[in-house]
Amino acid sequence: MTVFAVLNQKGGVGKTTLTLNLAHQWAAQGLKVLVVDVDKQAAATASLVAEDLDTESVTIADVLREDQWRASTRLSDATRMADRQWGPLWLVPAALDLEDVWTSSKPGLVFRLRRALDEGDAHSMYDRVILDGPPDLGPGTVAAAVAADAVVIPTRPERMSMHGVARTVETVRVVQRDMRPDVQLAGIVPVAVDTRLREHLFRLDELQRLYGDDLTTAVPHRLKSDEASGAGQPAATLDGLAGPVLAATYASLCKELDERTAR
């Protein structure tokens, strides 16, 4: 099993879109994939499961709470199947109460997610686990980096998004130094790239200069991409040329990330 954390301190840079489409492609290859929503905004949850969670639903917050941890709320207790259009994909959902966990300042908070994966049989049940992180550098992001084998950082080819990359890379380096020496930076992924725009080309050159071999295959912008995100469907299922182009891109990116983490 490989655990990937998709992180960027900046919001609106395509973390959830990348998470879900990587998950869909790995599942399409016959792998058993689990998405863990680590963001209180629960965008991955809303995309993978159309029905609203009820008050009795078990979420990642229940798994991570210290009081309920002692009552053995396990990862499997919160796991559910994603909607049919995503294929054979599993989800540990999030809800707004996750904020209470991340702001609790309890000892060992940032290690609980890793412990939940270790003790929840995830290693034997899944081939890939993808953690969809929050848009900040708080305990949720640190916990995801500590729990991961590899961190993936998506970025739009825009100045503010790239600032988020720099701060996230710094956070990963701190985690490597002080908490999890073996976590990898698997790649920085340019997303929503339009090579007709001079600004995008300039930022791609800047990313190459700053991060070199850490830069991965870029995900191209397609007008229909936003339709997929809004409808809660994989990009590969889009009509016209957009679907096949994005499916091939995400499949290539999955292969590249697997090769990078196998080194």
N, C-alpha and C positions, 0 to 999 in steps of 0.2 A: 504494500500500500504506500502511496505517496500522498502527502498532505500539502496542498498548495494554499497559500493565503494571498488573496487579491487585495492589495492595499494602495491607497494614495491619500495623503492628508487633505487634498482638495476634493470637494464634492463636485458632482456633475461631470466627471471625467470618464465615465463608462465602466466603472468597476463591476456593477451588477450585470450589465450587458455582456461584458467579457466573461464573467463567472458563469453565467447561464449557458452561453454558447460554447464555451469550452466543455462544460459538463455534458451538454447535448451531443457534442461530437464524440467525446470519449464513450458515452453510453451507446452511440450508434456503432461504435467499433466492437460492441459486445462486452465492454467493461462495466463493472458494477460501481456506480458513482453516487456519492452522497454530497449534497450541498448543505453547509451549515451557515445560517444567516446570523452574523455577529453584529448586525447593525439594528439599532432600535427603530429606525425608519422602516425596516422590514420590506424593502423593495424586492428582494429576491423571493421572499415569502409570497408577496402579492402577485408576482409574476408566475410562480410555479403552481400556486393553489388559488383558484378563482374564488372559492367560497371563503367568507370571512371566518377567522378563528373565533370560537365561542369562549366563554369565560372558563370553561373546563379544559380547554386545550392545553396540553403540556408543551412548553417551549424551551428554548435554550436557556432562558432565565431560570426556569425551574431546576435545570440540571446544574447550573452554576451557583445558585444560592447556597450559602454555607449551611443554613439550618436544614434545608431540604437535601443537601448533599449527604448529610449524616443519616438521612432517612432513605438513602440509596436511590434517589431519582437518577436513572441512567439515561445515557444518550438514546438507547433503543426505545425508551418510554416516550420520547418526544418525536421519534422518526415517523414520517408518513410518506406515502407515494405522491409524486408530483402528478399533475393533470396529464391526461393521455397524450396530448400533442408533444410533450417533452420526451416521450419514450420511457424506457425503464430507468427512472431517475428517482432518488430519494431525497428528502428534505428534513432538516431540523429547523423548524420555523422560529422566527423572532416576533416580538411584540414590543409595545412602548415600555412595558415594565422592565425591559432589559436595561434601561437607563438607571434604574434603582440598583442593579447589580454593579454596573461600571462606576457608579459614584459612591459605593459603599465603603471604599478605602479599607477593606478587610485585609488582614495579612495573607500573603500568598495569592491574592486575587488573580494576578496575571498568569499564574501557573495552573489555574483550575481547568481551563479549556483543554490544555494538553493532557491533564490527568483524566478528564472525561473521555477523551479519545482512547487513551491507553486502557482505561478500565471498562469501557463500554463495548468492547469486542469489535471496534471499528477496523482494527488491523486485520482481523480474519474475515470480516464480512464485506469489505469494499476494496476495490482496486485503486480508486482515486477519491480523495476527500478534498473539497474546495470550500474555503472559508471566505465568505463575502464580508469584508471589513467595513467599519464605519468611516466617515469622512473627517477624521481628526487623528491626533497622535496621542489619544488618551489610553486608558487601560485596555479598551477593547482591541485597539490596533496592536498594542504590545502583546496582549494575550494571544492574538492570532499569529503574530510572528513567532512567539515562543512555542506555540503548538504545531507550527508548520515545519515541513522538511525544506520547503522552498517558497520564497516570496516572489510574486509577480506584480509589477507596478504598471498599470495602464496610464497613458497620458494622451490627451489631445495635443496636437502640435500648436500650442498656444502658450503665451508667456506665463500666465498664472497657474496653469496646469503643471507646467514644468517646474515652477517654484515648489509645488506640492511634491513632485518627484524628488527634488533635492532634499527636502526635509524628511521624506519617508526613507530615502536611502540612509540618511544620518541615523534615523531610528533603528533601522535594520542593523547598522554597524554597531550600535550600542548593545542591541540584543545579542549579536554575535560575540561581542567582547565580554559581556557581563552575565548573560543568562543561558544562551543556547549557541555555543561555538559552531555547531555543525549545521545550522540553518543556512541555506544558500540563497543568494539573490539570483533567481532563475532567469529573470529577464525584465527589461523595460519595454513595454508594448505600445507603440504609437497606434492610436485608434482614431476612427473617423477622419482618415487622411484624404485630402483632396489635392492631388499633385498639380492641379490647374492653378492653385492659389500660391502666389509668391511667398506669402507669410508661412504657409505650411512647409514649403520647400526649405525656407530659411531655418525654421525650427527643427526640421529633420536633420539638417546639416549640423545644427547646434547640438542636438541630442547625440549624433554620431561622434562629434568632437568631445563631448563631456563623458559619454558612457561607453563608447567603442563597442567591444564585443558583448556587452550586456544588452545591447539593443537587439530586438527580435524582428521577425516578420511583422510588417505593418498591416493593420486592418483598414481597408479602404472605406471611404464614405460612400454610401448609396442613399439616395433620397428615400427609398422605401425602408431603410433601417429603422427610422423612428416609428414607422407603422408597426414593425415587429415588436419593438419595446412597448409601445402603447397597448398592443393587443395581447401581450403576454405570450408570444409565440417565438420559436427559434428562428433566427435569421435565415437558416437554410430552407425554411418552408415558404419564403417570400415568392411571389409570382415574378415572372419575367427573368431577366438575367441576374437580378440582384441575388436571388436565392442560391443558384449554383456558384456564383463568384464568392459569396460570403461563406458558403459551406466549404469550398475548397481552401479558402484562407484560414478558417478556424481549424480545419483538419490538419493543414500544414503547421499551424501554430501548436496544436496538440503534440504533433510528432517532434517539433523542435524543443518544446518544453520537456518532453520525456527524455530526449537525447541529452539535454543540458543537465537534468537531474541525475542521469545515469553515469555522469563523468566521475 
